[in-house]
């Protein structure tokens, strides 16, 4: 008899029906975000590889804070006073910036302090390792409270897969989760794509989601 799988992971509602699963690979970042509004300073940074959950965790904070959101690449043309007006801002995917972008980010950090606002920055690299030409900005980024999210470990990846299937009201078995966990990239984004592809393949072929179907789907996605 098939049974629903239960993993001993903490969770919190992000937005809508999304849950953010907590595991050793992300618990330091979760703790830092959860400390808001009592952050050690007006701004914090989260870093980690693509698919590690940075954006999802930022959305958890946006739901709590009402923050506005901007891609870092758009800072050079942004209306910064308007951006900071809600007193909470997410700057997503910080990397190499133009000279104008660096000046804008430095100004935004100053505005956050002056306006008693909160600023959450996400990046693939730790702030101290980002390529920055403006010395004052480099110094400010190095001083930011920072937490790194690692790639999902085995338990978190399995838990994410179970949750993604559950969100679609799809029953799954332990062998299927073990099969997928052993073969896909340790990335929440990839897990989401695989579950979506399996759901579509099951519906179009009127087949149960199983290891044989997963084998076909992964092969079609270049993952098998």
C-alpha positions in Angstrom: 0.0 0.0 0.0 1.3 3.4 -1.0 1.9 5.8 1.9 2.5 9.5 2.1 6.1 10.4 3.2 6.7 12.7 6.1 10.1 14.3 6.7 11.0 15.9 10.0 11.7 19.3 8.7 10.6 22.7 10.0 8.5 24.9 7.7 6.8 28.3 7.5 4.3 29.6 5.1 5.9 31.8 2.5 3.1 33.1 0.3 0.0 31.3 -1.0 0.5 27.6 -0.5 4.3 27.7 -0.6 6.3 26.4 2.4 9.9 27.0 3.1 11.6 23.8 4.4 14.3 24.2 6.9 17.4 22.0 7.0 21.1 22.4 8.0 22.0 23.8 4.6 19.8 26.9 5.1 19.1 27.2 8.8 21.6 30.0 9.4 19.9 32.0 6.7 16.5 31.3 8.0 17.6 32.4 11.5 19.0 35.7 10.2 15.8 36.5 8.2 13.6 35.5 11.1 15.4 37.9 13.4 13.8 40.8 11.5 12.9 43.5 12.6 15.7 43.1 15.1 18.5 42.8 12.6 22.0 43.9 13.7 21.9 46.6 11.1 19.6 48.0 8.4 20.8 45.5 5.7 21.6 41.8 5.5 22.8 39.6 2.7 21.9 36.0 1.7 24.2 34.1 -0.7 24.2 30.7 -2.4 24.1 28.9 -5.7 21.2 29.0 -8.0 18.4 26.8 -6.7 19.4 27.0 -3.1 16.3 28.9 -2.0 17.5 32.5 -1.7 14.6 34.0 -3.7 12.1 31.8 -1.9 13.4 32.9 1.5 13.4 36.5 0.4 9.7 36.0 -0.5 9.1 34.8 3.0 10.5 38.0 4.3 8.6 40.1 1.7 5.3 38.5 2.9 6.2 39.6 6.5 7.6 43.0 5.8 5.7 44.3 2.7 9.0 44.9 1.0 9.4 46.1 -2.6 11.7 44.1 -4.9 14.2 45.1 -7.5 16.7 43.3 -9.6 20.2 44.5 -8.8 20.8 45.1 -12.5 18.0 47.7 -12.5 19.4 49.9 -9.7 21.2 52.3 -12.0 17.8 53.6 -13.3 15.7 53.2 -10.2 13.9 55.9 -8.2 15.6 55.1 -5.0 13.5 57.4 -2.6 10.3 55.7 -4.0 11.9 52.3 -3.7 12.8 52.8 -0.1 9.4 54.4 0.8 7.8 51.2 2.1 10.8 50.9 4.5 11.7 47.5 3.3 13.5 46.5 0.0 14.8 43.3 -1.6 17.7 43.7 -4.0 17.8 40.4 -5.9 20.8 38.7 -7.6 23.6 41.2 -6.8 26.6 40.7 -9.0 28.8 42.9 -11.1 27.3 46.3 -11.4 27.9 49.3 -13.7 29.5 52.4 -12.1 26.0 53.9 -11.9 24.7 50.7 -10.3 27.4 50.7 -7.7 26.7 54.4 -6.8 22.9 53.6 -6.6 23.5 50.6 -4.3 25.7 52.7 -2.0 23.1 55.4 -1.9 20.4 52.8 -1.2 22.4 51.5 1.7 22.7 55.0 3.1 19.0 55.7 2.6 18.1 52.5 4.5 20.1 53.7 7.4 18.8 57.3 7.3 15.1 56.2 6.9 15.3 53.3 9.4 14.4 51.0 6.6 15.4 47.3 6.0 17.3 46.0 3.0 17.7 42.4 2.1 20.3 41.6 -0.6 20.6 38.2 -2.4 23.6 37.1 -4.4 25.3 34.0 -5.6 28.6 35.1 -4.1 29.2 36.3 -0.5 29.2 40.2 -0.4 32.9 40.3 0.4 33.7 38.4 -2.8 31.7 40.5 -5.2 33.6 42.5 -7.8 33.3 46.1 -6.6 35.2 49.1 -7.8 33.7 51.7 -5.4 35.9 51.4 -2.3 33.2 52.8 0.1 30.6 50.3 -1.3 33.1 47.4 -1.0 33.7 48.3 2.6 29.9 48.5 3.3 29.3 45.1 1.7 32.0 43.4 3.6 30.4 44.7 6.9 26.9 43.3 6.1 25.5 40.5 8.3 25.6 37.6 5.9 24.3 34.0 5.8 25.0 31.4 3.1 22.6 28.9 1.8 24.1 25.6 0.6 22.8 23.3 -2.1 20.0 21.1 -0.6 21.3 18.1 1.2 19.7 14.7 0.8 17.0 15.2 3.4 16.1 18.6 2.2 16.0 17.6 -1.5 13.7 14.6 -0.6 11.5 16.8 1.5 11.2 19.4 -1.3 10.2 16.7 -3.8 7.6 15.3 -1.4 6.2 18.8 -0.8 6.1 19.7 -4.5 4.2 16.5 -5.3 1.9 17.1 -2.3 1.1 20.7 -3.5 -0.3 19.1 -6.7 -2.1 16.5 -4.6 0.0 13.7 -6.2 0.7 10.6 -4.1 4.3 9.4 -4.2 6.2 6.4 -2.9 9.5 6.2 -1.1 11.2 4.4 -4.0 10.2 7.2 -6.4 11.6 9.9 -4.1 14.8 7.9 -3.6 15.2 7.4 -7.3 14.7 11.1 -8.2 16.9 12.3 -5.3 19.8 10.1 -6.5 19.6 11.4 -10.1 18.7 15.1 -10.2 20.8 18.1 -9.5 20.7 19.3 -5.9 18.6 22.3 -6.8 15.1 23.4 -5.7 14.5 24.9 -9.1 15.4 21.6 -10.9 13.2 19.6 -8.4 10.3 21.9 -9.3 10.9 21.4 -13.1 11.1 17.6 -12.7 7.9 17.4 -10.7 6.1 19.6 -13.2 7.3 17.4 -16.1 6.2 14.3 -14.3 2.8 15.7 -13.6 2.4 16.7 -17.3 3.6 13.3 -18.5 1.3 11.5 -16.2 -1.7 13.5 -17.3 -1.0 13.3 -21.0 -0.3 9.6 -21.0 -2.9 8.8 -18.3 -0.1 6.9 -16.4 0.6 6.7 -12.7 3.7 8.6 -11.5 6.2 5.8 -11.0 9.9 5.0 -11.4 9.5 3.8 -15.0 7.7 7.1 -15.9 10.4 9.1 -14.0 13.1 7.3 -16.0 11.5 8.4 -19.3 10.9 12.0 -18.1 14.5 12.4 -16.8 15.9 11.0 -20.0 13.7 13.5 -22.0 15.0 16.3 -19.9 18.6 15.2 -20.4 18.9 14.2 -16.7 18.8 10.5 -17.0 
